[in-house]
Amino acid sequence: MSQLISGALVMGYFVAGLYFLRFWRDTRDRLFGIFAAAFWLLAAQRAALALTTDPTGEQLLLYSVRLLAFVLILAAIIDKNRGGD
């Protein structure tokens, strides 16, 4: 059941990244480009987490990737609110 949920999350993150990529192509707004990259990082992290066989050794690195994705989202929001295009 865990593999099924992980697969659904990977698909959802990937589709969200495509959604933001479409808006980035239309507007060339950095916010959408960074959001797309962050969601693709989340998809890659979840896929790697589902495929790992040693949950204790690789989890710190994988969750660091997840932290990076959330920092990217936060930086994009701060950048947008500061008036950067």
mmCIF file as gemmi writes it, N, C-alpha and C atoms, coordinates in Angstrom:
data_model
loop_
_atom_site.group_PDB
_atom_site.id
_atom_site.type_symbol
_atom_site.label_atom_id
_atom_site.label_alt_id
_atom_site.label_comp_id
_atom_site.label_asym_id
_atom_site.label_entity_id
_atom_site.label_seq_id
_atom_site.pdbx_PDB_ins_code
_atom_site.Cartn_x
_atom_site.Cartn_y
_atom_site.Cartn_z
_atom_site.occupancy
_atom_site.B_iso_or_equiv
_atom_site.pdbx_formal_charge
_atom_site.auth_seq_id
_atom_site.auth_asym_id
_atom_site.pdbx_PDB_model_num
ATOM 1 N N . MET Axp A 1 ? 0.813 -1.186 0 1 0 ? 1 A 1
ATOM 2 C CA . MET Axp A 1 ? 0 0 0 1 0 ? 1 A 1
ATOM 3 C C . MET Axp A 1 ? 0.865 1.262 0 1 0 ? 1 A 1
ATOM 4 N N . SER Axp A 2 ? 1.997 1.206 0.694 1 0 ? 2 A 1
ATOM 5 C CA . SER Axp A 2 ? 2.903 2.353 0.756 1 0 ? 2 A 1
ATOM 6 C C . SER Axp A 2 ? 3.463 2.696 -0.628 1 0 ? 2 A 1
ATOM 7 N N . GLN Axp A 3 ? 3.776 1.662 -1.418 1 0 ? 3 A 1
ATOM 8 C CA . GLN Axp A 3 ? 4.293 1.894 -2.772 1 0 ? 3 A 1
ATOM 9 C C . GLN Axp A 3 ? 3.242 2.557 -3.656 1 0 ? 3 A 1
ATOM 10 N N . LEU Axp A 4 ? 2.002 2.163 -3.498 1 0 ? 4 A 1
ATOM 11 C CA . LEU Axp A 4 ? 0.909 2.749 -4.279 1 0 ? 4 A 1
ATOM 12 C C . LEU Axp A 4 ? 0.726 4.227 -3.947 1 0 ? 4 A 1
ATOM 13 N N . ILE Axp A 5 ? 0.758 4.557 -2.68 1 0 ? 5 A 1
ATOM 14 C CA . ILE Axp A 5 ? 0.613 5.946 -2.264 1 0 ? 5 A 1
ATOM 15 C C . ILE Axp A 5 ? 1.808 6.774 -2.73 1 0 ? 5 A 1
ATOM 16 N N . SER Axp A 6 ? 3.01 6.212 -2.638 1 0 ? 6 A 1
ATOM 17 C CA . SER Axp A 6 ? 4.2 6.919 -3.116 1 0 ? 6 A 1
ATOM 18 C C . SER Axp A 6 ? 4.118 7.175 -4.612 1 0 ? 6 A 1
ATOM 19 N N . GLY Axp A 7 ? 3.639 6.204 -5.366 1 0 ? 7 A 1
ATOM 20 C CA . GLY Axp A 7 ? 3.478 6.392 -6.805 1 0 ? 7 A 1
ATOM 21 C C . GLY Axp A 7 ? 2.469 7.477 -7.132 1 0 ? 7 A 1
ATOM 22 N N . ALA Axp A 8 ? 1.386 7.519 -6.386 1 0 ? 8 A 1
ATOM 23 C CA . ALA Axp A 8 ? 0.382 8.564 -6.605 1 0 ? 8 A 1
ATOM 24 C C . ALA Axp A 8 ? 0.949 9.94 -6.268 1 0 ? 8 A 1
ATOM 25 N N . LEU Axp A 9 ? 1.749 10.027 -5.215 1 0 ? 9 A 1
ATOM 26 C CA . LEU Axp A 9 ? 2.362 11.299 -4.858 1 0 ? 9 A 1
ATOM 27 C C . LEU Axp A 9 ? 3.365 11.758 -5.912 1 0 ? 9 A 1
ATOM 28 N N . VAL Axp A 10 ? 4.168 10.822 -6.428 1 0 ? 10 A 1
ATOM 29 C CA . VAL Axp A 10 ? 5.127 11.162 -7.486 1 0 ? 10 A 1
ATOM 30 C C . VAL Axp A 10 ? 4.38 11.707 -8.7 1 0 ? 10 A 1
ATOM 31 N N . MET Axp A 11 ? 3.322 11.028 -9.095 1 0 ? 11 A 1
ATOM 32 C CA . MET Axp A 11 ? 2.537 11.481 -10.238 1 0 ? 11 A 1
ATOM 33 C C . MET Axp A 11 ? 1.917 12.858 -9.977 1 0 ? 11 A 1
ATOM 34 N N . GLY Axp A 12 ? 1.4 13.068 -8.783 1 0 ? 12 A 1
ATOM 35 C CA . GLY Axp A 12 ? 0.797 14.351 -8.449 1 0 ? 12 A 1
ATOM 36 C C . GLY Axp A 12 ? 1.81 15.488 -8.454 1 0 ? 12 A 1
ATOM 37 N N . TYR Axp A 13 ? 2.981 15.256 -7.87 1 0 ? 13 A 1
ATOM 38 C CA . TYR Axp A 13 ? 4.024 16.277 -7.878 1 0 ? 13 A 1
ATOM 39 C C . TYR Axp A 13 ? 4.481 16.587 -9.304 1 0 ? 13 A 1
ATOM 40 N N . PHE Axp A 14 ? 4.636 15.558 -10.113 1 0 ? 14 A 1
ATOM 41 C CA . PHE Axp A 14 ? 5.086 15.75 -11.485 1 0 ? 14 A 1
ATOM 42 C C . PHE Axp A 14 ? 4.058 16.546 -12.294 1 0 ? 14 A 1
ATOM 43 N N . VAL Axp A 15 ? 2.792 16.219 -12.143 1 0 ? 15 A 1
ATOM 44 C CA . VAL Axp A 15 ? 1.728 16.943 -12.857 1 0 ? 15 A 1
ATOM 45 C C . VAL Axp A 15 ? 1.659 18.39 -12.379 1 0 ? 15 A 1
ATOM 46 N N . ALA Axp A 16 ? 1.825 18.617 -11.083 1 0 ? 16 A 1
ATOM 47 C CA . ALA Axp A 16 ? 1.845 19.992 -10.577 1 0 ? 16 A 1
ATOM 48 C C . ALA Axp A 16 ? 3.009 20.77 -11.18 1 0 ? 16 A 1
ATOM 49 N N . GLY Axp A 17 ? 4.158 20.111 -11.33 1 0 ? 17 A 1
ATOM 50 C CA . GLY Axp A 17 ? 5.295 20.761 -11.972 1 0 ? 17 A 1
ATOM 51 C C . GLY Axp A 17 ? 5.005 21.121 -13.416 1 0 ? 17 A 1
ATOM 52 N N . LEU Axp A 18 ? 4.34 20.232 -14.136 1 0 ? 18 A 1
ATOM 53 C CA . LEU Axp A 18 ? 3.949 20.537 -15.515 1 0 ? 18 A 1
ATOM 54 C C . LEU Axp A 18 ? 2.959 21.693 -15.571 1 0 ? 18 A 1
ATOM 55 N N . TYR Axp A 19 ? 2.063 21.742 -14.624 1 0 ? 19 A 1
ATOM 56 C CA . TYR Axp A 19 ? 1.072 22.814 -14.545 1 0 ? 19 A 1
ATOM 57 C C . TYR Axp A 19 ? 1.762 24.171 -14.392 1 0 ? 19 A 1
ATOM 58 N N . PHE Axp A 20 ? 2.725 24.247 -13.463 1 0 ? 20 A 1
ATOM 59 C CA . PHE Axp A 20 ? 3.44 25.499 -13.262 1 0 ? 20 A 1
ATOM 60 C C . PHE Axp A 20 ? 4.362 25.817 -14.435 1 0 ? 20 A 1
ATOM 61 N N . LEU Axp A 21 ? 4.903 24.801 -15.09 1 0 ? 21 A 1
ATOM 62 C CA . LEU Axp A 21 ? 5.735 25.036 -16.268 1 0 ? 21 A 1
ATOM 63 C C . LEU Axp A 21 ? 4.923 25.674 -17.386 1 0 ? 21 A 1
ATOM 64 N N . ARG Axp A 22 ? 3.684 25.257 -17.54 1 0 ? 22 A 1
ATOM 65 C CA . ARG Axp A 22 ? 2.821 25.853 -18.563 1 0 ? 22 A 1
ATOM 66 C C . ARG Axp A 22 ? 2.601 27.342 -18.293 1 0 ? 22 A 1
ATOM 67 N N . PHE Axp A 23 ? 2.356 27.694 -17.033 1 0 ? 23 A 1
ATOM 68 C CA . PHE Axp A 23 ? 2.179 29.105 -16.707 1 0 ? 23 A 1
ATOM 69 C C . PHE Axp A 23 ? 3.486 29.879 -16.865 1 0 ? 23 A 1
ATOM 70 N N . TRP Axp A 24 ? 4.62 29.242 -16.553 1 0 ? 24 A 1
ATOM 71 C CA . TRP Axp A 24 ? 5.903 29.913 -16.747 1 0 ? 24 A 1
ATOM 72 C C . TRP Axp A 24 ? 6.142 30.203 -18.225 1 0 ? 24 A 1
ATOM 73 N N . ARG Axp A 25 ? 5.812 29.257 -19.095 1 0 ? 25 A 1
ATOM 74 C CA . ARG Axp A 25 ? 5.982 29.478 -20.536 1 0 ? 25 A 1
ATOM 75 C C . ARG Axp A 25 ? 5.119 30.625 -21.025 1 0 ? 25 A 1
ATOM 76 N N . ASP Axp A 26 ? 3.927 30.781 -20.485 1 0 ? 26 A 1
ATOM 77 C CA . ASP Axp A 26 ? 3.025 31.85 -20.918 1 0 ? 26 A 1
ATOM 78 C C . ASP Axp A 26 ? 3.445 33.216 -20.388 1 0 ? 26 A 1
ATOM 79 N N . THR Axp A 27 ? 3.917 33.263 -19.139 1 0 ? 27 A 1
ATOM 80 C CA . THR Axp A 27 ? 4.181 34.558 -18.498 1 0 ? 27 A 1
ATOM 81 C C . THR Axp A 27 ? 5.662 34.865 -18.307 1 0 ? 27 A 1
ATOM 82 N N . ARG Axp A 28 ? 6.512 33.868 -18.33 1 0 ? 28 A 1
ATOM 83 C CA . ARG Axp A 28 ? 7.944 34.011 -18.021 1 0 ? 28 A 1
ATOM 84 C C . ARG Axp A 28 ? 8.176 34.594 -16.623 1 0 ? 28 A 1
ATOM 85 N N . ASP Axp A 29 ? 7.256 34.313 -15.727 1 0 ? 29 A 1
ATOM 86 C CA . ASP Axp A 29 ? 7.363 34.762 -14.344 1 0 ? 29 A 1
ATOM 87 C C . ASP Axp A 29 ? 8.205 33.752 -13.566 1 0 ? 29 A 1
ATOM 88 N N . ARG Axp A 30 ? 9.225 34.246 -12.869 1 0 ? 30 A 1
ATOM 89 C CA . ARG Axp A 30 ? 10.131 33.371 -12.117 1 0 ? 30 A 1
ATOM 90 C C . ARG Axp A 30 ? 9.403 32.52 -11.093 1 0 ? 30 A 1
ATOM 91 N N . LEU Axp A 31 ? 8.351 33.04 -10.51 1 0 ? 31 A 1
ATOM 92 C CA . LEU Axp A 31 ? 7.597 32.306 -9.487 1 0 ? 31 A 1
ATOM 93 C C . LEU Axp A 31 ? 7.152 30.953 -10.021 1 0 ? 31 A 1
ATOM 94 N N . PHE Axp A 32 ? 6.589 30.941 -11.225 1 0 ? 32 A 1
ATOM 95 C CA . PHE Axp A 32 ? 6.093 29.688 -11.786 1 0 ? 32 A 1
ATOM 96 C C . PHE Axp A 32 ? 7.23 28.735 -12.141 1 0 ? 32 A 1
ATOM 97 N N . GLY Axp A 33 ? 8.337 29.261 -12.635 1 0 ? 33 A 1
ATOM 98 C CA . GLY Axp A 33 ? 9.489 28.413 -12.958 1 0 ? 33 A 1
ATOM 99 C C . GLY Axp A 33 ? 10.079 27.757 -11.723 1 0 ? 33 A 1
ATOM 100 N N . ILE Axp A 34 ? 10.192 28.529 -10.66 1 0 ? 34 A 1
ATOM 101 C CA . ILE Axp A 34 ? 10.739 27.981 -9.413 1 0 ? 34 A 1
ATOM 102 C C . ILE Axp A 34 ? 9.775 26.977 -8.799 1 0 ? 34 A 1
ATOM 103 N N . PHE Axp A 35 ? 8.475 27.262 -8.865 1 0 ? 35 A 1
ATOM 104 C CA . PHE Axp A 35 ? 7.497 26.306 -8.36 1 0 ? 35 A 1
ATOM 105 C C . PHE Axp A 35 ? 7.58 24.987 -9.138 1 0 ? 35 A 1
ATOM 106 N N . ALA Axp A 36 ? 7.72 25.056 -10.458 1 0 ? 36 A 1
ATOM 107 C CA . ALA Axp A 36 ? 7.836 23.839 -11.265 1 0 ? 36 A 1
ATOM 108 C C . ALA Axp A 36 ? 9.053 23.032 -10.835 1 0 ? 36 A 1
ATOM 109 N N . ALA Axp A 37 ? 10.194 23.703 -10.669 1 0 ? 37 A 1
ATOM 110 C CA . ALA Axp A 37 ? 11.415 23.007 -10.247 1 0 ? 37 A 1
ATOM 111 C C . ALA Axp A 37 ? 11.25 22.384 -8.867 1 0 ? 37 A 1
ATOM 112 N N . ALA Axp A 38 ? 10.607 23.103 -7.959 1 0 ? 38 A 1
ATOM 113 C CA . ALA Axp A 38 ? 10.419 22.59 -6.603 1 0 ? 38 A 1
ATOM 114 C C . ALA Axp A 38 ? 9.523 21.352 -6.597 1 0 ? 38 A 1
ATOM 115 N N . PHE Axp A 39 ? 8.457 21.364 -7.39 1 0 ? 39 A 1
ATOM 116 C CA . PHE Axp A 39 ? 7.579 20.196 -7.423 1 0 ? 39 A 1
ATOM 117 C C . PHE Axp A 39 ? 8.259 19 -8.077 1 0 ? 39 A 1
ATOM 118 N N . TRP Axp A 40 ? 9.125 19.255 -9.053 1 0 ? 40 A 1
ATOM 119 C CA . TRP Axp A 40 ? 9.863 18.138 -9.651 1 0 ? 40 A 1
ATOM 120 C C . TRP Axp A 40 ? 10.9 17.58 -8.68 1 0 ? 40 A 1
ATOM 121 N N . LEU Axp A 41 ? 11.478 18.44 -7.846 1 0 ? 41 A 1
ATOM 122 C CA . LEU Axp A 41 ? 12.364 17.941 -6.794 1 0 ? 41 A 1
ATOM 123 C C . LEU Axp A 41 ? 11.592 17.075 -5.8 1 0 ? 41 A 1
ATOM 124 N N . LEU Axp A 42 ? 10.39 17.506 -5.452 1 0 ? 42 A 1
ATOM 125 C CA . LEU Axp A 42 ? 9.563 16.698 -4.553 1 0 ? 42 A 1
ATOM 126 C C . LEU Axp A 42 ? 9.201 15.357 -5.173 1 0 ? 42 A 1
ATOM 127 N N . ALA Axp A 43 ? 8.935 15.342 -6.475 1 0 ? 43 A 1
ATOM 128 C CA . ALA Axp A 43 ? 8.624 14.085 -7.162 1 0 ? 43 A 1
ATOM 129 C C . ALA Axp A 43 ? 9.833 13.155 -7.156 1 0 ? 43 A 1
ATOM 130 N N . ALA Axp A 44 ? 11.008 13.704 -7.45 1 0 ? 44 A 1
ATOM 131 C CA . ALA Axp A 44 ? 12.224 12.887 -7.458 1 0 ? 44 A 1
ATOM 132 C C . ALA Axp A 44 ? 12.536 12.35 -6.064 1 0 ? 44 A 1
ATOM 133 N N . GLN Axp A 45 ? 12.336 13.178 -5.052 1 0 ? 45 A 1
ATOM 134 C CA . GLN Axp A 45 ? 12.599 12.741 -3.682 1 0 ? 45 A 1
ATOM 135 C C . GLN Axp A 45 ? 11.677 11.608 -3.279 1 0 ? 45 A 1
ATOM 136 N N . ARG Axp A 46 ? 10.397 11.722 -3.612 1 0 ? 46 A 1
ATOM 137 C CA . ARG Axp A 46 ? 9.436 10.694 -3.24 1 0 ? 46 A 1
ATOM 138 C C . ARG Axp A 46 ? 9.712 9.392 -3.987 1 0 ? 46 A 1
ATOM 139 N N . ALA Axp A 47 ? 10.094 9.5 -5.268 1 0 ? 47 A 1
ATOM 140 C CA . ALA Axp A 47 ? 10.415 8.3 -6.047 1 0 ? 47 A 1
ATOM 141 C C . ALA Axp A 47 ? 11.654 7.609 -5.478 1 0 ? 47 A 1
ATOM 142 N N . ALA Axp A 48 ? 12.667 8.386 -5.144 1 0 ? 48 A 1
ATOM 143 C CA . ALA Axp A 48 ? 13.881 7.799 -4.568 1 0 ? 48 A 1
ATOM 144 C C . ALA Axp A 48 ? 13.595 7.186 -3.206 1 0 ? 48 A 1
ATOM 145 N N . LEU Axp A 49 ? 12.744 7.82 -2.428 1 0 ? 49 A 1
ATOM 146 C CA . LEU Axp A 49 ? 12.389 7.278 -1.12 1 0 ? 49 A 1
ATOM 147 C C . LEU Axp A 49 ? 11.636 5.955 -1.261 1 0 ? 49 A 1
ATOM 148 N N . ALA Axp A 50 ? 10.785 5.857 -2.273 1 0 ? 50 A 1
ATOM 149 C CA . ALA Axp A 50 ? 10.034 4.618 -2.489 1 0 ? 50 A 1
ATOM 150 C C . ALA Axp A 50 ? 10.944 3.497 -2.99 1 0 ? 50 A 1
ATOM 151 N N . LEU Axp A 51 ? 11.991 3.842 -3.708 1 0 ? 51 A 1
ATOM 152 C CA . LEU Axp A 51 ? 12.879 2.829 -4.292 1 0 ? 51 A 1
ATOM 153 C C . LEU Axp A 51 ? 14.045 2.432 -3.392 1 0 ? 51 A 1
ATOM 154 N N . THR Axp A 52 ? 14.253 3.153 -2.313 1 0 ? 52 A 1
ATOM 155 C CA . THR Axp A 52 ? 15.381 2.852 -1.438 1 0 ? 52 A 1
ATOM 156 C C . THR Axp A 52 ? 15.132 1.572 -0.647 1 0 ? 52 A 1
ATOM 157 N N . THR Axp A 53 ? 16.204 0.833 -0.452 1 0 ? 53 A 1
ATOM 158 C CA . THR Axp A 53 ? 16.096 -0.408 0.31 1 0 ? 53 A 1
ATOM 159 C C . THR Axp A 53 ? 16.623 -0.245 1.73 1 0 ? 53 A 1
ATOM 160 N N . ASP Axp A 54 ? 17.503 0.726 1.94 1 0 ? 54 A 1
ATOM 161 C CA . ASP Axp A 54 ? 18.06 0.986 3.268 1 0 ? 54 A 1
ATOM 162 C C . ASP Axp A 54 ? 17.469 2.283 3.802 1 0 ? 54 A 1
ATOM 163 N N . PRO Axp A 55 ? 16.362 2.208 4.53 1 0 ? 55 A 1
ATOM 164 C CA . PRO Axp A 55 ? 15.672 3.442 4.924 1 0 ? 55 A 1
ATOM 165 C C . PRO Axp A 55 ? 16.448 4.313 5.902 1 0 ? 55 A 1
ATOM 166 N N . THR Axp A 56 ? 17.399 3.763 6.648 1 0 ? 56 A 1
ATOM 167 C CA . THR Axp A 56 ? 18.08 4.585 7.637 1 0 ? 56 A 1
ATOM 168 C C . THR Axp A 56 ? 19.262 5.347 7.058 1 0 ? 56 A 1
ATOM 169 N N . GLY Axp A 57 ? 19.978 4.752 6.112 1 0 ? 57 A 1
ATOM 170 C CA . GLY Axp A 57 ? 21.196 5.368 5.602 1 0 ? 57 A 1
ATOM 171 C C . GLY Axp A 57 ? 20.973 6.504 4.638 1 0 ? 57 A 1
ATOM 172 N N . GLU Axp A 58 ? 19.936 6.425 3.829 1 0 ? 58 A 1
ATOM 173 C CA . GLU Axp A 58 ? 19.735 7.405 2.778 1 0 ? 58 A 1
ATOM 174 C C . GLU Axp A 58 ? 18.65 8.432 3.102 1 0 ? 58 A 1
ATOM 175 N N . GLN Axp A 59 ? 17.961 8.283 4.185 1 0 ? 59 A 1
ATOM 176 C CA . GLN Axp A 59 ? 16.839 9.173 4.474 1 0 ? 59 A 1
ATOM 177 C C . GLN Axp A 59 ? 17.271 10.61 4.727 1 0 ? 59 A 1
ATOM 178 N N . LEU Axp A 60 ? 18.412 10.818 5.359 1 0 ? 60 A 1
ATOM 179 C CA . LEU Axp A 60 ? 18.851 12.187 5.63 1 0 ? 60 A 1
ATOM 180 C C . LEU Axp A 60 ? 19.089 12.94 4.323 1 0 ? 60 A 1
ATOM 181 N N . LEU Axp A 61 ? 19.734 12.313 3.382 1 0 ? 61 A 1
ATOM 182 C CA . LEU Axp A 61 ? 19.979 12.952 2.088 1 0 ? 61 A 1
ATOM 183 C C . LEU Axp A 61 ? 18.665 13.203 1.349 1 0 ? 61 A 1
ATOM 184 N N . LEU Axp A 62 ? 17.778 12.232 1.379 1 0 ? 62 A 1
ATOM 185 C CA . LEU Axp A 62 ? 16.505 12.385 0.672 1 0 ? 62 A 1
ATOM 186 C C . LEU Axp A 62 ? 15.632 13.468 1.289 1 0 ? 62 A 1
ATOM 187 N N . TYR Axp A 63 ? 15.614 13.551 2.59 1 0 ? 63 A 1
ATOM 188 C CA . TYR Axp A 63 ? 14.82 14.601 3.222 1 0 ? 63 A 1
ATOM 189 C C . TYR Axp A 63 ? 15.494 15.965 3.112 1 0 ? 63 A 1
ATOM 190 N N . SER Axp A 64 ? 16.795 15.992 2.876 1 0 ? 64 A 1
ATOM 191 C CA . SER Axp A 64 ? 17.468 17.258 2.576 1 0 ? 64 A 1
ATOM 192 C C . SER Axp A 64 ? 17.014 17.797 1.229 1 0 ? 64 A 1
ATOM 193 N N . VAL Axp A 65 ? 16.772 16.902 0.271 1 0 ? 65 A 1
ATOM 194 C CA . VAL Axp A 65 ? 16.238 17.317 -1.03 1 0 ? 65 A 1
ATOM 195 C C . VAL Axp A 65 ? 14.843 17.9 -0.849 1 0 ? 65 A 1
ATOM 196 N N . ARG Axp A 66 ? 14.062 17.292 -0.007 1 0 ? 66 A 1
ATOM 197 C CA . ARG Axp A 66 ? 12.711 17.8 0.269 1 0 ? 66 A 1
ATOM 198 C C . ARG Axp A 66 ? 12.776 19.188 0.917 1 0 ? 66 A 1
ATOM 199 N N . LEU Axp A 67 ? 13.709 19.363 1.848 1 0 ? 67 A 1
ATOM 200 C CA . LEU Axp A 67 ? 13.903 20.666 2.474 1 0 ? 67 A 1
ATOM 201 C C . LEU Axp A 67 ? 14.299 21.71 1.436 1 0 ? 67 A 1
ATOM 202 N N . LEU Axp A 68 ? 15.171 21.344 0.509 1 0 ? 68 A 1
ATOM 203 C CA . LEU Axp A 68 ? 15.574 22.253 -0.558 1 0 ? 68 A 1
ATOM 204 C C . LEU Axp A 68 ? 14.372 22.682 -1.397 1 0 ? 68 A 1
ATOM 205 N N . ALA Axp A 69 ? 13.472 21.769 -1.694 1 0 ? 69 A 1
ATOM 206 C CA . ALA Axp A 69 ? 12.28 22.101 -2.473 1 0 ? 69 A 1
ATOM 207 C C . ALA Axp A 69 ? 11.409 23.108 -1.731 1 0 ? 69 A 1
ATOM 208 N N . PHE Axp A 70 ? 11.218 22.918 -0.435 1 0 ? 70 A 1
ATOM 209 C CA . PHE Axp A 70 ? 10.401 23.854 0.333 1 0 ? 70 A 1
ATOM 210 C C . PHE Axp A 70 ? 11.09 25.212 0.486 1 0 ? 70 A 1
ATOM 211 N N . VAL Axp A 71 ? 12.414 25.219 0.585 1 0 ? 71 A 1
ATOM 212 C CA . VAL Axp A 71 ? 13.151 26.484 0.631 1 0 ? 71 A 1
ATOM 213 C C . VAL Axp A 71 ? 13.007 27.224 -0.697 1 0 ? 71 A 1
ATOM 214 N N . LEU Axp A 72 ? 13.025 26.484 -1.805 1 0 ? 72 A 1
ATOM 215 C CA . LEU Axp A 72 ? 12.807 27.105 -3.12 1 0 ? 72 A 1
ATOM 216 C C . LEU Axp A 72 ? 11.425 27.753 -3.198 1 0 ? 72 A 1
ATOM 217 N N . ILE Axp A 73 ? 10.412 27.064 -2.716 1 0 ? 73 A 1
ATOM 218 C CA . ILE Axp A 73 ? 9.06 27.625 -2.728 1 0 ? 73 A 1
ATOM 219 C C . ILE Axp A 73 ? 9 28.889 -1.873 1 0 ? 73 A 1
ATOM 220 N N . LEU Axp A 74 ? 9.586 28.848 -0.697 1 0 ? 74 A 1
ATOM 221 C CA . LEU Axp A 74 ? 9.6 30.013 0.18 1 0 ? 74 A 1
ATOM 222 C C . LEU Axp A 74 ? 10.362 31.176 -0.455 1 0 ? 74 A 1
ATOM 223 N N . ALA Axp A 75 ? 11.506 30.891 -1.079 1 0 ? 75 A 1
ATOM 224 C CA . ALA Axp A 75 ? 12.293 31.941 -1.734 1 0 ? 75 A 1
ATOM 225 C C . ALA Axp A 75 ? 11.526 32.553 -2.905 1 0 ? 75 A 1
ATOM 226 N N . ALA Axp A 76 ? 10.792 31.736 -3.64 1 0 ? 76 A 1
ATOM 227 C CA . ALA Axp A 76 ? 10.007 32.253 -4.77 1 0 ? 76 A 1
ATOM 228 C C . ALA Axp A 76 ? 8.902 33.182 -4.282 1 0 ? 76 A 1
ATOM 229 N N . ILE Axp A 77 ? 8.264 32.828 -3.193 1 0 ? 77 A 1
ATOM 230 C CA . ILE Axp A 77 ? 7.199 33.676 -2.648 1 0 ? 77 A 1
ATOM 231 C C . ILE Axp A 77 ? 7.774 34.99 -2.138 1 0 ? 77 A 1
ATOM 232 N N . ILE Axp A 78 ? 8.896 34.931 -1.447 1 0 ? 78 A 1
ATOM 233 C CA . ILE Axp A 78 ? 9.53 36.15 -0.939 1 0 ? 78 A 1
ATOM 234 C C . ILE Axp A 78 ? 9.976 37.028 -2.114 1 0 ? 78 A 1
ATOM 235 N N . ASP Axp A 79 ? 10.556 36.41 -3.137 1 0 ? 79 A 1
ATOM 236 C CA . ASP Axp A 79 ? 10.987 37.154 -4.327 1 0 ? 79 A 1
ATOM 237 C C . ASP Axp A 79 ? 9.82 37.849 -5.011 1 0 ? 79 A 1
ATOM 238 N N . LYS Axp A 80 ? 8.705 37.172 -5.112 1 0 ? 80 A 1
ATOM 239 C CA . LYS Axp A 80 ? 7.521 37.747 -5.764 1 0 ? 80 A 1
ATOM 240 C C . LYS Axp A 80 ? 6.959 38.91 -4.951 1 0 ? 80 A 1
ATOM 241 N N . ASN Axp A 81 ? 6.956 38.784 -3.65 1 0 ? 81 A 1
ATOM 242 C CA . ASN Axp A 81 ? 6.4 39.845 -2.799 1 0 ? 81 A 1
ATOM 243 C C . ASN Axp A 81 ? 7.318 41.063 -2.696 1 0 ? 81 A 1
ATOM 244 N N . ARG Axp A 82 ? 8.592 40.883 -3.002 1 0 ? 82 A 1
ATOM 245 C CA . ARG Axp A 82 ? 9.513 42.009 -3.001 1 0 ? 82 A 1
ATOM 246 C C . ARG Axp A 82 ? 9.404 42.832 -4.277 1 0 ? 82 A 1
ATOM 247 N N . GLY Axp A 83 ? 8.654 42.338 -5.23 1 0 ? 83 A 1
ATOM 248 C CA . GLY Axp A 83 ? 8.472 43.084 -6.469 1 0 ? 83 A 1
ATOM 249 C C . GLY Axp A 83 ? 9.372 42.625 -7.595 1 0 ? 83 A 1
ATOM 250 N N . GLY Axp A 84 ? 10.103 41.54 -7.416 1 0 ? 84 A 1
ATOM 251 C CA . GLY Axp A 84 ? 10.953 41.021 -8.493 1 0 ? 84 A 1
ATOM 252 C C . GLY Axp A 84 ? 10.149 40.318 -9.541 1 0 ? 84 A 1
ATOM 253 N N . ASP Axp A 85 ? 10.484 40.534 -10.821 1 0 ? 85 A 1
ATOM 254 C CA . ASP Axp A 85 ? 9.745 39.873 -11.899 1 0 ? 85 A 1
ATOM 255 C C . ASP Axp A 85 ? 10.485 38.681 -12.352 1 0 ? 85 A 1
